[in-house]
Amino acid sequence: MGKIRAIVTIHKEQVAGGAPIFIVDNEQERQQTAFRLEKILDAAAHDLQNGTMIIVQHGGGTE
């Protein structure tokens, strides 16, 4: 099972706690931020198709 390391969203009212949340202004910024975090955290970005992306570290990652 993976662990959510970050959330990147355009819709701040749709998310709450559990991981760092990055609020962005538009779709382009959302994608750029998510893909940068994906590389920095050595994790995978998953698009929820609702203006939000989650960054998930799958197995073998540091806790």
Biopython code that builds the backbone (N, CA, C, O; Angstrom):
import numpy as np
from Bio.PDB.StructureBuilder import StructureBuilder

atoms = [
    (1, "MET", "N", (0.844, -1.178, 0.000)),
    (1, "MET", "CA", (0.000, 0.000, 0.000)),
    (1, "MET", "C", (0.887, 1.238, 0.000)),
    (1, "MET", "O", (1.931, 1.269, 0.651)),
    (2, "GLY", "N", (0.455, 2.259, -0.740)),
    (2, "GLY", "CA", (1.222, 3.490, -0.815)),
    (2, "GLY", "C", (0.823, 4.473, 0.272)),
    (2, "GLY", "O", (-0.197, 4.317, 0.943)),
    (3, "LYS", "N", (1.653, 5.483, 0.420)),
    (3, "LYS", "CA", (1.385, 6.530, 1.411)),
    (3, "LYS", "C", (1.300, 7.862, 0.682)),
    (3, "LYS", "O", (2.185, 8.206, -0.101)),
    (4, "ILE", "N", (0.235, 8.608, 0.942)),
    (4, "ILE", "CA", (0.082, 9.925, 0.325)),
    (4, "ILE", "C", (1.073, 10.879, 0.978)),
    (4, "ILE", "O", (1.044, 11.099, 2.189)),
    (5, "ARG", "N", (1.948, 11.440, 0.152)),
    (5, "ARG", "CA", (2.992, 12.352, 0.639)),
    (5, "ARG", "C", (2.625, 13.820, 0.446)),
    (5, "ARG", "O", (3.126, 14.681, 1.170)),
    (6, "ALA", "N", (1.750, 14.116, -0.530)),
    (6, "ALA", "CA", (1.352, 15.502, -0.779)),
    (6, "ALA", "C", (0.074, 15.527, -1.605)),
    (6, "ALA", "O", (-0.263, 14.565, -2.294)),
    (7, "ILE", "N", (-0.624, 16.649, -1.516)),
    (7, "ILE", "CA", (-1.827, 16.885, -2.298)),
    (7, "ILE", "C", (-1.655, 18.225, -2.996)),
    (7, "ILE", "O", (-1.255, 19.211, -2.377)),
    (8, "VAL", "N", (-1.963, 18.254, -4.294)),
    (8, "VAL", "CA", (-1.888, 19.494, -5.063)),
    (8, "VAL", "C", (-3.277, 19.735, -5.641)),
    (8, "VAL", "O", (-3.818, 18.885, -6.349)),
    (9, "THR", "N", (-3.850, 20.891, -5.339)),
    (9, "THR", "CA", (-5.234, 21.116, -5.757)),
    (9, "THR", "C", (-5.505, 22.552, -6.175)),
    (9, "THR", "O", (-4.834, 23.492, -5.750)),
    (10, "ILE", "N", (-6.501, 22.680, -7.012)),
    (10, "ILE", "CA", (-7.035, 23.986, -7.386)),
    (10, "ILE", "C", (-8.182, 24.336, -6.443)),
    (10, "ILE", "O", (-8.488, 25.511, -6.244)),
    (11, "HIS", "N", (-8.813, 23.325, -5.867)),
    (11, "HIS", "CA", (-10.014, 23.493, -5.043)),
    (11, "HIS", "C", (-9.723, 23.233, -3.562)),
    (11, "HIS", "O", (-9.927, 22.122, -3.074)),
    (12, "LYS", "N", (-9.251, 24.248, -2.855)),
    (12, "LYS", "CA", (-8.859, 24.070, -1.458)),
    (12, "LYS", "C", (-10.004, 23.605, -0.570)),
    (12, "LYS", "O", (-9.768, 22.967, 0.455)),
    (13, "GLU", "N", (-11.237, 23.914, -0.946)),
    (13, "GLU", "CA", (-12.384, 23.527, -0.134)),
    (13, "GLU", "C", (-12.684, 22.028, -0.213)),
    (13, "GLU", "O", (-13.500, 21.528, 0.561)),
    (14, "GLN", "N", (-12.046, 21.308, -1.124)),
    (14, "GLN", "CA", (-12.311, 19.877, -1.295)),
    (14, "GLN", "C", (-11.309, 18.981, -0.574)),
    (14, "GLN", "O", (-11.458, 17.759, -0.593)),
    (15, "VAL", "N", (-10.299, 19.559, 0.058)),
    (15, "VAL", "CA", (-9.286, 18.748, 0.734)),
    (15, "VAL", "C", (-9.100, 19.206, 2.169)),
    (15, "VAL", "O", (-9.360, 20.360, 2.510)),
    (16, "ALA", "N", (-8.638, 18.262, 3.018)),
    (16, "ALA", "CA", (-8.385, 18.597, 4.411)),
    (16, "ALA", "C", (-7.352, 17.644, 4.988)),
    (16, "ALA", "O", (-7.537, 16.427, 4.942)),
    (17, "GLY", "N", (-6.286, 18.174, 5.520)),
    (17, "GLY", "CA", (-5.280, 17.464, 6.299)),
    (17, "GLY", "C", (-4.792, 16.124, 5.817)),
    (17, "GLY", "O", (-5.170, 15.648, 4.747)),
    (18, "GLY", "N", (-3.937, 15.517, 6.631)),
    (18, "GLY", "CA", (-3.407, 14.194, 6.361)),
    (18, "GLY", "C", (-2.088, 14.187, 5.620)),
    (18, "GLY", "O", (-1.300, 13.252, 5.765)),
    (19, "ALA", "N", (-1.837, 15.207, 4.833)),
    (19, "ALA", "CA", (-0.592, 15.340, 4.063)),
    (19, "ALA", "C", (-0.433, 16.826, 3.740)),
    (19, "ALA", "O", (-1.404, 17.581, 3.794)),
    (20, "PRO", "N", (0.781, 17.243, 3.406)),
    (20, "PRO", "CA", (0.946, 18.646, 2.994)),
    (20, "PRO", "C", (0.050, 18.949, 1.789)),
    (20, "PRO", "O", (-0.029, 18.154, 0.853)),
    (21, "ILE", "N", (-0.613, 20.088, 1.820)),
    (21, "ILE", "CA", (-1.524, 20.486, 0.747)),
    (21, "ILE", "C", (-0.958, 21.728, 0.061)),
    (21, "ILE", "O", (-0.654, 22.733, 0.704)),
    (22, "PHE", "N", (-0.828, 21.630, -1.251)),
    (22, "PHE", "CA", (-0.348, 22.742, -2.064)),
    (22, "PHE", "C", (-1.540, 23.280, -2.842)),
    (22, "PHE", "O", (-2.109, 22.575, -3.675)),
    (23, "ILE", "N", (-1.923, 24.533, -2.574)),
    (23, "ILE", "CA", (-3.040, 25.178, -3.257)),
    (23, "ILE", "C", (-2.455, 25.975, -4.424)),
    (23, "ILE", "O", (-1.566, 26.805, -4.239)),
    (24, "VAL", "N", (-2.966, 25.709, -5.623)),
    (24, "VAL", "CA", (-2.469, 26.399, -6.820)),
    (24, "VAL", "C", (-3.621, 27.131, -7.502)),
    (24, "VAL", "O", (-4.789, 26.908, -7.184)),
    (25, "ASP", "N", (-3.275, 28.006, -8.443)),
    (25, "ASP", "CA", (-4.271, 28.866, -9.075)),
    (25, "ASP", "C", (-4.895, 28.308, -10.346)),
    (25, "ASP", "O", (-6.005, 28.698, -10.710)),
    (26, "ASN", "N", (-4.194, 27.395, -11.031)),
    (26, "ASN", "CA", (-4.714, 26.925, -12.310)),
    (26, "ASN", "C", (-4.173, 25.535, -12.645)),
    (26, "ASN", "O", (-3.310, 25.004, -11.946)),
    (27, "GLU", "N", (-4.690, 24.964, -13.717)),
    (27, "GLU", "CA", (-4.343, 23.609, -14.138)),
    (27, "GLU", "C", (-2.853, 23.460, -14.450)),
    (27, "GLU", "O", (-2.237, 22.469, -14.059)),
    (28, "GLN", "N", (-2.280, 24.423, -15.141)),
    (28, "GLN", "CA", (-0.864, 24.339, -15.500)),
    (28, "GLN", "C", (0.013, 24.314, -14.248)),
    (28, "GLN", "O", (0.940, 23.509, -14.152)),
    (29, "GLU", "N", (-0.275, 25.179, -13.305)),
    (29, "GLU", "CA", (0.490, 25.223, -12.056)),
    (29, "GLU", "C", (0.305, 23.929, -11.259)),
    (29, "GLU", "O", (1.239, 23.446, -10.619)),
    (30, "ARG", "N", (-0.903, 23.376, -11.305)),
    (30, "ARG", "CA", (-1.186, 22.113, -10.615)),
    (30, "ARG", "C", (-0.303, 20.998, -11.161)),
    (30, "ARG", "O", (0.313, 20.256, -10.396)),
    (31, "GLN", "N", (-0.243, 20.882, -12.473)),
    (31, "GLN", "CA", (0.569, 19.836, -13.091)),
    (31, "GLN", "C", (2.057, 20.047, -12.836)),
    (31, "GLN", "O", (2.770, 19.099, -12.506)),
    (32, "GLN", "N", (2.527, 21.277, -12.986)),
    (32, "GLN", "CA", (3.947, 21.558, -12.761)),
    (32, "GLN", "C", (4.348, 21.260, -11.322)),
    (32, "GLN", "O", (5.388, 20.649, -11.080)),
    (33, "THR", "N", (3.534, 21.686, -10.376)),
    (33, "THR", "CA", (3.838, 21.449, -8.964)),
    (33, "THR", "C", (3.833, 19.961, -8.647)),
    (33, "THR", "O", (4.735, 19.467, -7.971)),
    (34, "ALA", "N", (2.828, 19.248, -9.126)),
    (34, "ALA", "CA", (2.739, 17.804, -8.871)),
    (34, "ALA", "C", (3.926, 17.056, -9.457)),
    (34, "ALA", "O", (4.480, 16.172, -8.802)),
    (35, "PHE", "N", (4.325, 17.391, -10.670)),
    (35, "PHE", "CA", (5.425, 16.662, -11.291)),
    (35, "PHE", "C", (6.765, 16.993, -10.634)),
    (35, "PHE", "O", (7.652, 16.141, -10.577)),
    (36, "ARG", "N", (6.919, 18.223, -10.138)),
    (36, "ARG", "CA", (8.144, 18.547, -9.395)),
    (36, "ARG", "C", (8.198, 17.767, -8.084)),
    (36, "ARG", "O", (9.237, 17.214, -7.726)),
    (37, "LEU", "N", (7.074, 17.727, -7.372)),
    (37, "LEU", "CA", (7.027, 16.976, -6.121)),
    (37, "LEU", "C", (7.254, 15.488, -6.366)),
    (37, "LEU", "O", (7.898, 14.814, -5.562)),
    (38, "GLU", "N", (6.732, 14.985, -7.462)),
    (38, "GLU", "CA", (6.912, 13.585, -7.828)),
    (38, "GLU", "C", (8.407, 13.257, -7.908)),
    (38, "GLU", "O", (8.854, 12.233, -7.391)),
    (39, "LYS", "N", (9.162, 14.124, -8.554)),
    (39, "LYS", "CA", (10.607, 13.901, -8.687)),
    (39, "LYS", "C", (11.336, 14.097, -7.362)),
    (39, "LYS", "O", (12.191, 13.290, -6.997)),
    (40, "ILE", "N", (11.006, 15.152, -6.653)),
    (40, "ILE", "CA", (11.680, 15.452, -5.381)),
    (40, "ILE", "C", (11.458, 14.336, -4.367)),
    (40, "ILE", "O", (12.387, 13.938, -3.666)),
    (41, "LEU", "N", (10.227, 13.831, -4.289)),
    (41, "LEU", "CA", (9.879, 12.827, -3.279)),
    (41, "LEU", "C", (10.087, 11.392, -3.756)),
    (41, "LEU", "O", (9.859, 10.444, -3.004)),
    (42, "ASP", "N", (10.520, 11.234, -5.008)),
    (42, "ASP", "CA", (10.688, 9.907, -5.596)),
    (42, "ASP", "C", (9.396, 9.107, -5.421)),
    (42, "ASP", "O", (9.389, 7.999, -4.884)),
    (43, "ALA", "N", (8.311, 9.711, -5.893)),
    (43, "ALA", "CA", (6.977, 9.144, -5.721)),
    (43, "ALA", "C", (6.230, 9.240, -7.050)),
    (43, "ALA", "O", (6.811, 9.626, -8.064)),
    (44, "ALA", "N", (4.949, 8.891, -7.044)),
    (44, "ALA", "CA", (4.140, 8.922, -8.256)),
    (44, "ALA", "C", (2.984, 9.909, -8.098)),
    (44, "ALA", "O", (2.325, 9.953, -7.059)),
    (45, "ALA", "N", (2.751, 10.698, -9.146)),
    (45, "ALA", "CA", (1.634, 11.633, -9.151)),
    (45, "ALA", "C", (0.424, 10.944, -9.760)),
    (45, "ALA", "O", (0.519, 10.308, -10.810)),
    (46, "HIS", "N", (-0.708, 11.075, -9.094)),
    (46, "HIS", "CA", (-1.952, 10.476, -9.570)),
    (46, "HIS", "C", (-3.002, 11.575, -9.697)),
    (46, "HIS", "O", (-3.295, 12.276, -8.728)),
    (47, "ASP", "N", (-3.563, 11.721, -10.888)),
    (47, "ASP", "CA", (-4.565, 12.743, -11.158)),
    (47, "ASP", "C", (-5.943, 12.206, -10.812)),
    (47, "ASP", "O", (-6.375, 11.203, -11.379)),
    (48, "LEU", "N", (-6.628, 12.851, -9.902)),
    (48, "LEU", "CA", (-7.959, 12.417, -9.495)),
    (48, "LEU", "C", (-9.047, 12.945, -10.429)),
    (48, "LEU", "O", (-10.229, 12.671, -10.221)),
    (49, "GLN", "N", (-8.657, 13.696, -11.448)),
    (49, "GLN", "CA", (-9.578, 14.220, -12.462)),
    (49, "GLN", "C", (-10.642, 15.157, -11.907)),
    (49, "GLN", "O", (-11.714, 15.302, -12.493)),
    (50, "ASN", "N", (-10.349, 15.785, -10.790)),
    (50, "ASN", "CA", (-11.302, 16.730, -10.198)),
    (50, "ASN", "C", (-10.610, 18.019, -9.744)),
    (50, "ASN", "O", (-11.100, 18.729, -8.866)),
    (51, "GLY", "N", (-9.457, 18.303, -10.366)),
    (51, "GLY", "CA", (-8.697, 19.484, -9.982)),
    (51, "GLY", "C", (-7.679, 19.198, -8.895)),
    (51, "GLY", "O", (-7.037, 20.116, -8.384)),
    (52, "THR", "N", (-7.527, 17.924, -8.535)),
    (52, "THR", "CA", (-6.616, 17.530, -7.463)),
    (52, "THR", "C", (-5.709, 16.394, -7.928)),
    (52, "THR", "O", (-6.147, 15.477, -8.623)),
    (53, "MET", "N", (-4.452, 16.468, -7.537)),
    (53, "MET", "CA", (-3.501, 15.382, -7.760)),
    (53, "MET", "C", (-2.937, 14.980, -6.408)),
    (53, "MET", "O", (-2.721, 15.829, -5.543)),
    (54, "ILE", "N", (-2.698, 13.694, -6.227)),
    (54, "ILE", "CA", (-2.038, 13.227, -5.017)),
    (54, "ILE", "C", (-0.681, 12.661, -5.399)),
    (54, "ILE", "O", (-0.514, 12.070, -6.466)),
    (55, "ILE", "N", (0.276, 12.851, -4.515)),
    (55, "ILE", "CA", (1.612, 12.313, -4.710)),
    (55, "ILE", "C", (1.744, 11.144, -3.742)),
    (55, "ILE", "O", (1.660, 11.321, -2.526)),
    (56, "VAL", "N", (1.953, 9.950, -4.289)),
    (56, "VAL", "CA", (1.949, 8.729, -3.504)),
    (56, "VAL", "C", (3.296, 8.031, -3.601)),
    (56, "VAL", "O", (3.849, 7.859, -4.687)),
    (57, "GLN", "N", (3.808, 7.637, -2.452)),
    (57, "GLN", "CA", (5.037, 6.841, -2.401)),
    (57, "GLN", "C", (4.604, 5.387, -2.250)),
    (57, "GLN", "O", (3.997, 5.008, -1.249)),
    (58, "HIS", "N", (4.922, 4.586, -3.251)),
    (58, "HIS", "CA", (4.520, 3.187, -3.275)),
    (58, "HIS", "C", (5.644, 2.318, -2.737)),
    (58, "HIS", "O", (6.771, 2.382, -3.230)),
    (59, "GLY", "N", (5.351, 1.519, -1.746)),
    (59, "GLY", "CA", (6.276, 0.519, -1.185)),
    (59, "GLY", "C", (7.736, 0.921, -1.113)),
    (59, "GLY", "O", (8.205, 1.733, -1.910)),
    (60, "GLY", "N", (8.432, 0.368, -0.185)),
    (60, "GLY", "CA", (9.877, 0.524, -0.081)),
    (60, "GLY", "C", (10.359, 1.933, 0.223)),
    (60, "GLY", "O", (11.567, 2.149, 0.322)),
    (61, "GLY", "N", (9.473, 2.887, 0.373)),
    (61, "GLY", "CA", (9.891, 4.262, 0.672)),
    (61, "GLY", "C", (10.172, 4.451, 2.149)),
    (61, "GLY", "O", (9.829, 3.608, 2.977)),
    (62, "THR", "N", (10.794, 5.558, 2.459)),
    (62, "THR", "CA", (11.056, 5.853, 3.863)),
    (62, "THR", "C", (9.779, 6.287, 4.542)),
    (62, "THR", "O", (8.944, 6.950, 3.928)),
    (63, "GLU", "N", (9.621, 5.935, 5.762)),
    (63, "GLU", "CA", (8.403, 6.258, 6.530)),
    (63, "GLU", "C", (8.535, 7.609, 7.172)),
    (63, "GLU", "O", (7.617, 8.059, 7.858)),
]
sb = StructureBuilder()
sb.init_structure("model")
sb.init_model(0)
sb.init_chain("A")
sb.init_seg("    ")
for serial, (resi, resn, name, xyz) in enumerate(atoms, 1):
    if name == "N":
        sb.init_residue(resn, " ", resi, " ")
    sb.init_atom(name, np.array(xyz, "f"), 0.0, 1.0, " ", f" {name:<3s}", serial, name[0])
structure = sb.get_structure()
